[in-house]
Every structure is written in C-alpha cells, then in structure tokens.
Amino acid sequence: MAGKTETGAETETVAVIGAGGIMGLPIARNIARAGFPVRAWNRTRSKAEPLAADGVHIAGTPAEAARGAGIVITMLSDADAVTATMGGPGGALSVMPGPNAEPGGDRTDDPHGPHHALWVQMSTIGEPATKRCAELANGRGVGFVDAPVLGTRQPAEAGQLVILESGPEEARGRIRPIFDAIGSKTIRVGEAGAGTRLKLVANNWVLAVVAAGAETIALAQGLGLDPGLFFGAIEGGGLDMPYLRMKGKAMTERNFEPAFPLRLAAKDADLVRAAARDRGLDLPVADAIADRLAAGAKEHGDLDLAATYLTSAPDR
Ligand SMILES: NC(=O)c1ccc[n+]([C@@H]2O[C@H](COP(=O)([O-])OP(=O)(O)OC[C@H]3O[C@@H](n4cnc5c(N)ncnc54)[C@H](OP(=O)(O)O)[C@@H]3O)[C@@H](O)[C@H]2O)c1
C-alpha cells in the first residue's frame, strides 16, 4: 500500500475514482505529478486515458483501481454514482483492507492506521449520503474522510482547490501530502459530515451570486442598458467581485463552456434546499434558486452554471 520515493519518504498509492471528470482528471494528474503512484478509474474510460502520459495506471473497474491503494478518492457527480462505485460486491470498498477485510491482509484494529485503506470522499453529495458513505466505510473497517472542495476547473488544474476536510484526526498525517498536491488550502472543519455542511453553505453563496448576477444582467439588457455600465458602476467598490465578473463575462459573451456544469449546480441547490428543510430553516431565496437552476438544467444541463442566464435573457 505504501512505497518509498527517491528521497526515501513514504508514499501512498492513491486511487482516483471518477478520474475523467472536470475535477477528477486534474486531481489525479496533480497527485501523480507530486510523485504518488496513481491508479485511476472512470466510467467512460477514454476520458481518463490522457492520464497515462503522467504514469497513471488506468483501471478497468473501481475495484481494480482500489486494489493495493492506501487512499481511495471519489470525485463523482452525485451520491448515486458514489455509492454505486464504492458499495456492492464489485465496488472499490470490497478490496480495501480494514479490520473487517478478508483474512490475510496486514491488519490492526485502528481503521485509520497505516495498514488500512482510507476513503476520501470529495464529491458534493449532501448530508444523508455522506452519512451513508461513512456507514459503508465503517462496515468495512475502512477510515472515512469527508472532504468536498471549493474551486472549479481552473483551480483544480492549478492545484489551487480549497479542501474542506472533516474526519478522524488520526487520518490527517496520511492525507496532508495528497491535499497539498491538489489544493492551496485545507480547512479542518471537524468530524465527517462537517465538511459537507460547510460545502453546502459555500455553494449557497456561489449559486446566489450567479443567479442574482444572471438576473441583474438580464435586467440591465431589458432596460436598454449595456451590462458593462453596471460593472463599471461597481468597479473597485465593496460590491465588486472577480467571480461575478467571470460569470458575467460568460453570460454577456454567451460562452458557456462548462467549468461547473449547470446540472451539477442544480443538484447542489437541491442539496442546500434539502438540508435547510431538514433543519426547519426558512430560506425562500435558496428555494427559488433551486427551482430556477432545475428549469435551466432541463435545457442546458451540460453547459456551465452561467447558462442559468439563458432562462432570464430578454432575447433568448
Ligand atoms: N466542476 C466544479 O466546478 C465543481 C467544483 C466543486 C465540486 N464539484 C463537485 O465535484 C463532483 C464532480 O464534478 P465534475 O465537475 O468533475 O463533474 P463531471 O465532469 O460531470 O464528472 C462526473 C464524474 O462522475 C462520473 N459518473 C457520473 N455518473 C456515474 C455513475 N452512475 N457511475 C460511475 N461514474 C459516474 C462521470 O463519469 P463519465 O465520465 O463516464 O460520465 C465523471 O467521472 C460533483 O459532485 C460536483 O458537484 C464540482
């Protein structure tokens, strides 16, 4: 499970499940480029194949990718994709060593110790699914780290993600070098589940900015104004925001190459709504945004989140 680098440091073999996605591919590549042996799996194999140029082993099944890996990362669209690839007889968990693994492995009672595999779940899947994943991992005796990320295609490619780490303290030393390879910052949030809750909070903000930005640009255009006048008016002040400018540019230029697909943004808005409902919170704006993104995703789900603008654009 662990080997040595040329400098003699211990390295973990890392499996990346979902290694052909917008996020999974650069994550796998950056881990490989940091010197870790990487084993990758993607449902559509061809999307992960470019990783072979970085020495990544492309596996035929999730279990083949996970076999022999000390750390298994999931970076998949949603909860169903995560549980389908990890659970079940052919899933990655079935080959990950833990105290409840098949006899013959190198085992101790500590599921976060060096001889056990760790599952690092980085997809955005919400609270109930994260709990289910933790239970799946516990059932197997595998350590579980809930670590969703902030950042999109470009920060993922640049190794500049912000990682919202939650899970056992004992796992931290093992995963820190991996997080250093893919992120600019790791925020320790608490026990597994807390990272996912913080991700929902951050996404609520991101989705609100884009939804309100889309309507603001549509309003300017509908009132016969160049949206550039709006951006000029807020420039350099407290209301200015690089993210709004980036998404606003995509809207005015109608360039919706996906960095964060609208279908996934709609999924995340639903996760926010479900979490708020579970806590009895009254968040009507989040509710309206979820409806709006769901409507847009029906037509433009594979375009970037900024394409929510098309639902409001005066000349659509
Ligand atoms: N993009 C962003 O800006 C961003 C930022 C932060 C967090 N996230 C979150 O990160 C996760 C991945 O996002 P992404 O942008 O990388 O999405 P993506 O490009 O659409 O990739 C999704 C991945 O999930 C796989 N997949 C989907 N359904 C599957 C199934 N039933 N069984 C097995 N594999 C399945 C896809 O395989 P195929 O290639 O075969 O379709 C692909 O590998 C999502 O939870 C997303 O919400 C995204």
The ligand as an SDF file (V2000), in Angstrom:
LIG
                    3D

 48 52  0  0  0  0  0  0  0  0999 V2000
  -16.9250   21.4420  -11.5730 N   0  0  0  0  0  0  0  0  0  0  0  0
  -16.8850   22.1880  -10.4890 C   0  0  0  0  0  0  0  0  0  0  0  0
  -16.7100   23.4140  -10.5520 O   0  0  0  0  0  0  0  0  0  0  0  0
  -17.0080   21.5680   -9.1280 C   0  0  0  0  0  0  0  0  0  0  0  0
  -16.4980   22.2900   -8.0340 C   0  0  0  0  0  0  0  0  0  0  0  0
  -16.5750   21.7260   -6.7520 C   0  0  0  0  0  0  0  0  0  0  0  0
  -17.1960   20.4860   -6.5920 C   0  0  0  0  0  0  0  0  0  0  0  0
  -17.6970   19.8380   -7.6720 N   0  0  0  0  0  0  0  0  0  0  0  0
  -18.3330   18.5390   -7.4330 C   0  0  0  0  0  0  0  0  0  0  0  0
  -17.3780   17.5570   -7.8060 O   0  0  0  0  0  0  0  0  0  0  0  0
  -18.0680   16.3960   -8.3440 C   0  0  0  0  0  0  0  0  0  0  0  0
  -17.5450   16.1170   -9.7530 C   0  0  0  0  0  0  0  0  0  0  0  0
  -17.8290   17.2550  -10.5490 O   0  0  0  0  0  0  0  0  0  0  0  0
  -17.2370   17.4290  -12.0200 P   0  0  0  0  0  0  0  0  0  0  0  0
  -17.4260   18.8540  -12.3540 O   0  0  0  0  0  0  0  0  0  0  0  0
  -15.8910   16.8030  -12.1250 O   0  0  0  0  0  0  0  0  0  0  0  0
  -18.3090   16.5630  -12.8460 O   0  0  0  0  0  0  0  0  0  0  0  0
  -18.1630   15.8270  -14.2670 P   0  0  0  0  0  0  0  0  0  0  0  0
  -17.1090   16.4470  -15.1010 O   0  0  0  0  0  0  0  0  0  0  0  0
  -19.5420   15.7330  -14.8110 O   0  0  0  0  0  0  0  0  0  0  0  0
  -17.6500   14.3750  -13.8470 O   0  0  0  0  0  0  0  0  0  0  0  0
  -18.5000   13.4950  -13.1820 C   0  0  0  0  0  0  0  0  0  0  0  0
  -17.8260   12.1670  -12.9950 C   0  0  0  0  0  0  0  0  0  0  0  0
  -18.7700   11.2450  -12.3960 O   0  0  0  0  0  0  0  0  0  0  0  0
  -18.8380   10.0810  -13.2350 C   0  0  0  0  0  0  0  0  0  0  0  0
  -20.1600    9.4550  -13.1180 N   0  0  0  0  0  0  0  0  0  0  0  0
  -21.3610   10.0580  -13.2460 C   0  0  0  0  0  0  0  0  0  0  0  0
  -22.3540    9.1590  -13.0180 N   0  0  0  0  0  0  0  0  0  0  0  0
  -21.7500    7.9800  -12.7620 C   0  0  0  0  0  0  0  0  0  0  0  0
  -22.2320    6.6840  -12.4280 C   0  0  0  0  0  0  0  0  0  0  0  0
  -23.5360    6.4150  -12.3280 N   0  0  0  0  0  0  0  0  0  0  0  0
  -21.3210    5.7060  -12.2070 N   0  0  0  0  0  0  0  0  0  0  0  0
  -19.9990    5.9660  -12.2910 C   0  0  0  0  0  0  0  0  0  0  0  0
  -19.4790    7.1660  -12.5980 N   0  0  0  0  0  0  0  0  0  0  0  0
  -20.3500    8.1710  -12.8160 C   0  0  0  0  0  0  0  0  0  0  0  0
  -18.5350   10.5880  -14.6130 C   0  0  0  0  0  0  0  0  0  0  0  0
  -18.1960    9.5240  -15.4580 O   0  0  0  0  0  0  0  0  0  0  0  0
  -18.3270    9.7040  -17.0550 P   0  0  0  0  0  0  0  0  0  0  0  0
  -17.0830   10.4450  -17.4660 O   0  0  0  0  0  0  0  0  0  0  0  0
  -18.4070    8.3290  -17.5740 O   0  0  0  0  0  0  0  0  0  0  0  0
  -19.5720   10.4980  -17.3120 O   0  0  0  0  0  0  0  0  0  0  0  0
  -17.3650   11.5150  -14.2920 C   0  0  0  0  0  0  0  0  0  0  0  0
  -16.2060   10.7730  -13.9940 O   0  0  0  0  0  0  0  0  0  0  0  0
  -19.5490   16.7200   -8.2780 C   0  0  0  0  0  0  0  0  0  0  0  0
  -20.0870   16.2250   -7.0830 O   0  0  0  0  0  0  0  0  0  0  0  0
  -19.5640   18.2470   -8.2540 C   0  0  0  0  0  0  0  0  0  0  0  0
  -20.7450   18.7630   -7.6810 O   0  0  0  0  0  0  0  0  0  0  0  0
  -17.6080   20.3340   -8.9340 C   0  0  0  0  0  0  0  0  0  0  0  0
  1  2  1  0
  2  3  2  0
  2  4  1  0
  4  5  1  0
  4 48  2  0
  5  6  2  0
  6  7  1  0
  7  8  2  0
  8  9  1  0
  8 48  1  0
  9 10  1  0
  9 46  1  0
 10 11  1  0
 11 12  1  0
 11 44  1  0
 12 13  1  0
 13 14  1  0
 14 15  2  0
 14 16  1  0
 14 17  1  0
 17 18  1  0
 18 19  2  0
 18 20  1  0
 18 21  1  0
 21 22  1  0
 22 23  1  0
 23 24  1  0
 23 42  1  0
 24 25  1  0
 25 26  1  0
 25 36  1  0
 26 27  1  0
 26 35  1  0
 27 28  2  0
 28 29  1  0
 29 30  1  0
 29 35  2  0
 30 31  1  0
 30 32  2  0
 32 33  1  0
 33 34  2  0
 34 35  1  0
 36 37  1  0
 36 42  1  0
 37 38  1  0
 38 39  2  0
 38 40  1  0
 38 41  1  0
 42 43  1  0
 44 45  1  0
 44 46  1  0
 46 47  1  0
M  CHG  2   8   1  16  -1
M  END
$$$$
